[in-house]
Amino acid sequence: MKNTPLTERHQALGAKMAAFAGYNMPISYKGIIEEHHTVRNKVGMFDVSHMGEFIVRGRQALDLVQWVTSNDASKLQIGQAQYSCLPNGAGGIVDDLLVYRLPEDYCSAGEQAFMLVVNAANIEKDWDWISRHNTFDTRLINISEQTGLLAVQGPLSAKVLQLLTDTPLDAMKYYTFVKDSLAGVDNVLISATGYTGAGGFELYAAANRLPDIWDAVLEAGKPFDIQPVGLGARDTLRLEMGYCLYGNDIDDTTSPLEAGLGWITKLQKGNFIDSERLTAQKAAGLSRRLVGFEVADRRVPRHDYIIENQEGTAIGKVTSGTQSPSLGYPIGMGYVLNEWAAPDTEIFIAVGAKKLTAKVVKLPFYQANH
C-alpha cells in the first residue's frame, strides 16, 4: 500500500486511516459529520495526493486530448480547466478527469501542453488507454509520483490562502488556475476547482514540498477554525451536489449521456472516441438515466440495492447513498428506466424484505441557500 507525502501528518493528528485506491488515506479525523459541516460553513483541507497527473505535451497535444476526451479542449485558453471524461470505445467511461491548458513554459515553441488529472484507482488504466491512442506527435509524461495535491474547500478558503500568496484569489474565476508561490513554495498550481460544491481551491505542488504547504495552511487557517478533512466527508459533500464517483455512479458500463454528463459530451466538436456511438444513442433516446432521490425513511440506500416501481418490478439500481449531513435525511443516486426518471416520481428501494419509499428529485440535493 502506498503512502502520500502527508501520511505521517495524518497519523500524528489521529486520523482514522484505511486503504483507498491502493493508498493509505485518512477517512476522518474528528468525525465525518463535523468535517462535512466545517467545509460547508467554514474551511477544511483534504489530502488528495493519491490522484494521478499526466502531462500531454507536443505539436499535436490538442489533437490527442480531443480524440480521447469527450469535452471540447479546443475551447480552453491558457489558465483554464474543464471537466471531461474518457469514452471507452464501447459506450462506457474509462474515467472522468480534469483537463488543464498549461502555460507556454511547459512546452517548446510550436507546442501545446495540457495536464490531465485522473482518479487514483485508474492511474495505470488511464495511462495505458491514452498511450494506446497516442498516434500523434506528442509526449505523455506521468508526474503522479512527483506531484502532491491539496484541496482547500469552503466559504473561507480564499481568506486563508490569501495570507500565503500574492495571487488575488477572489478575482479568480471558477475553473481557472494560476502558477505562483504559496507558503514560500514556488511553482504551485493554484486551481479554483474542487469536488465539494462549497467553493475553494486545489493546490498542486512538488510532492516533497507538500508537508510545508500543509503545515502553513493549517497555521494560517487557525483564526478561521480550519480543520483537516478525510475522504468520508469528501464523499458526503460530493453526493449532496450530485457529483459522480467513478466506480459507483459511472464506470465502463455507463454512458456519459445516461449519467447526465451530456454537458461534457460535445458531439459537435468533431470525431472522438465513441462520438458516432454516442450521437446515435442520443438520437435514439436513452433507456435509462442516473437520477437523484430522497428517501422517506431513516435507512440509508446502499450501492447495488435494487430500485423497484410500485408493482415491485425492478427498474434500476442504487449507485450511491448516504445520510445527508446538511439536509438531515437519506439521499441517493441510481440508474432507473427512463419512464421512472422524472422528478417527483415515487420509487422504492429494496432492503431485504423491506421497501424504502423514495422520490426522484432534481440535482443537486444541496444548494448554498437551502
N, C-alpha and C positions, 0 to 999 in steps of 0.2 A: 504494500500500500504506500502511495506517495504522500509526502508532506508538502504543504505550501511554505513559503518563506516565513509565515506567521504562526506556524503550529505551536511553537514554544510560547508565544504570546497568548494564544487561546488557552493552552493548558494552565498557564500561570493565573489566568483570570477565572479558572474553574469551569471552563466551558464543558458542556456535555458533548463529547466527540463521537463520531460514527463514520463508517466508510460511506462515501458517496462518489460514484463515478471513478472509483479507484484511488480516491484521495481521502486522507484523514481530515474530516471537516467538522467545524463547530455547528451543532444543531441548535443549541441555545445556551445562554449564559444565565440570566435571571428568570427565564421563562418565556415561552413563545408569545403569550398574550401581552405581557408587559413590553416586550421588544416590539411587537406589532404596533401597539399604541404609541410607543416612542417615535417610530418612523412616521406614522400618520400625523402626529401632533407636534413633534419637535425635530429631532435629528438622530439618525443611527448610522452605524458604519458596518459594512459587510466585507469580509474577505472572500473575494470571488476569483482568486488566483488560479483556481482549477480550470477556468475557461481556456480555450485554445485560441491562438492568434497566428494567422498566416499573412505574410506579405506577398502580394502579387505585383511584380514589377517588370516592365518591359515595354516595347513598342506596341505590342498588341494586348497589353494588360486589360484594357477595357473590353476587348473582344472576348477574352476568356471569361471575365466576370459576367458579361452579358449572356454568354452561352450557358453558364452553369447556374445562374440565379434567375429568379422569377421577376424581380423588380427591375426597373429601368435605371441602371447605374450611369447611363449617359447624362442623366439629369443632375448628377452630383457635381457641385463645384468643390474646389479645394476647401477643406474645412467643414464639409457636410458629411453626414452619415445617413444611412437608411436601413430599415428593417427589411429582410428578404428571406427567401428560402431556397433550398437546393432541390429541384424536382428530380425524381429518381429514374425517369425514363419509363416508368410503368404506371404513372398516375399518382404515385405517392410522394413522400417527402423524405429525402436523405437527412435533412436537418434544417432548422431555422437559424438565422445568423444576422449579424450586423455587418454592413459594408461601409468602410470609411474611405473617402477620397483623400489621399495623403498629400502633403506639400511636396514641392519640387525637390527639396533636399533629400528625399528618399530615393531619388532616381536620377539617371543621367539625362543629357539633352535628348529630346525626341521621345522620351519615355513617359509613362504614367505609372502611378503606384497606388495600390489600394491595400487596406488591411481588412481581413475577414476575421470576425470574432465568432467562434463556434462553441457549441456545447461540449463540456468536459468529457462526457461519455462517448462523444462521437469524433474526437480529435483524429484518431487513426483512420476511422471510416471515412471522414470527410476529406482528409489528406489524400487517401488512396483514390477517392472518387474524383476529386478535382484534378489530381495528377494524371489520371487516366484520360481525362478530357482535354488536357493541355497540349493541343496540337498547334499552339500559337507561339509567336516569337515573344515569349515572356517567361519569367522565372517565378517559381514558387519557393518561399523561404518560411520554414516553420520556426517561429520565435516563441512558441508556447513556454518552453522551459526557462527562457531568459526573461520572461515578462511577468510582472506581478500586476494584480488588478484589485482595486478597492472601489466599493460603491458607497458613497456618502449620500444618504437619501433622507428626505423630509423637508418641511417648510423652512427650517432654519439652516439648511445645509450651506446655502450661499454665504450666510453671515459667518459661519465657522470657517469655511475655506478661504474667505476673503482676507482673513487675518494672516494667511500663509502664502498668498500670491498677489502679484500686481495686476493680473488679468481682471478686468471688470466683469465679474461673474453675472451680475444682474442684467448685463447687456447681452449675454449670450442667449441665442435663440435655441429652442428645443431641437435636438438632433444636429447640433453643430459642435465643433471642437476646436481647441487651440493647443499649441505646444508651448509650454512656458515652464519657468521654475516654480516649484511649490515646496514649501517647507525646507528650502535650501537645496532641494534636489533638482538638477537640471533635466530638461527634455522630458518633462511629464506631459503626457497627452491628457488634457482635461476635457472631458466629454459631457455635454448636457443631455445625458441619456440615463436610463435606469429601468428597472423591472418591477417597480413598486406602485406606480401611479401617484406617488407622493412628491414628485419633483426631486431634483438633485443632480449629482454628478458622478461619473465614473472616472477613475484615475489610473492610467496605465503608466507603469514605470519599470525601470530595471529591477529584476527580482531581488537583487542584493541590497537595494535601497528601500524596499518596501517597508521593512520594520521601522526605519527612520520616519517615513511618512505616517505610518500607523500611530506611532507614539506622538508625533507632532499634532495630528488631527485630534486625537483623544485629549491632549492637553489644551489645545485651542478651544475645544468644544465643552470644556468643563462648565463655563458660565451658562451654557445653553442646555446643560444636562444631557450631553451626548452619551449614547450607550453603544457598546458593540452588539451586533445582532447576528443571529445564526440563520441557517438555512430553513429552519422551521417557520420562522416569521416571514422569510422571503417567499415561502410557498403560500401562506395565507394572504399575504399582501398581493401577490400576483393573481391569485384566484379571485379576490374581490374585484379586480379590474377586468376579469375575463381574459387574461393573457394566457396563451397556450404554453404548456410544458411539454417538451419533446419526450416521447416515451409514454406519456399519458394521453394527452389530447391530440397530438399529431405524431405520426410515425410513417413507416414505409407503406402502410396500407391506407392512409388517409390522403385525400386530395386537398390541396390548399383551398379550392373553391368550397368543398364541403366544410372545411374548418373555418369558414368566414374570413379567409385570407385573400379574397378576390382583390382587395385594395393593394396588395403587394404582388399581384399576378398580372403583369402588364402584357396582355395578349397582343396589343398593337405595336409593341416595340420591335418586332422582327422575330426571326427564328431563335428559339432557345430550347433546351431540353424539355420535352413534353409539351411544347407550345401547341402543336396540332391536336394532341390528345385532349388538352385542357380546353382548347377552343371548341372542340366537338362536344365535350362534356357540358360546357356552358350552353351551347346551342340546344342540346337535347334536354337539358334541365336536370337538376340534381334529384337523386332518390332519397338522400339523407342529408342532414345538416347537424353541425355542432351547435347546441343551444345551452343557455344558462337556465337554471331552475332554482326556485326556493322551496324548501321543504317545510310542510306544516306539521312538524314533529320535532322532538329533541334528538332523534337519532341522526347520525351523520351518514350521508351516502358515501360509499367507498368505490374505488376503481373496480370496474368489471361487474358491479351489481347490475342486474337486468332491469331495464325500464319497460313497463307494460302500459297498455291502454286500459280503459275501464272494463273491458271484457276479459282482461287477463292475458291478452296476446302480447308476446314480446315485440317491442317496436324499437329497441335500441339498447345501449349500454352506457353506464356511467364511466366517465374518464377521469374526473377529479371531483373531490368533495371535501368540505371542511366545515367546522363551526366558525362562522364569520365573527371575528373579534369586534369589528366595527359595527356590525348590524345586530349581533346577538341571536342569530338563528342559523340553521344549516343551509348551505348553498352548494351547488354542484354544477358541473358541465357534463354533457354527454351527447352522443350522436343518436338522433331519432329519425325515423322515416319522415319524409317531407311533410306529410299531411298532419303530423303532430308537432310541427316546429314553430307554429305561430305563437306570439306572446299571449299569455292568459290561458293557454291550453292546459287542461288538467292531465297529469300523468302520474304514474305510480312506480315507486322504486321497490323492487322485491328484495326483502331482507329475510331470508328463510321463509317461514310461513307468513310473516308479517308484510304488509304493504304500506309503504310510506306515501302519503298523499303529497304531491308536489305540483308546482305551477311553473310553466315556462315563462321566463322574463327576459326583457331586453338587457343586453350587456352595455356597460359594466354594472355589476351589482352595487358597487360603492361609488358615490360621487362626493367631491370635497364639500359641497354644500348640502349634503344629505341631512 
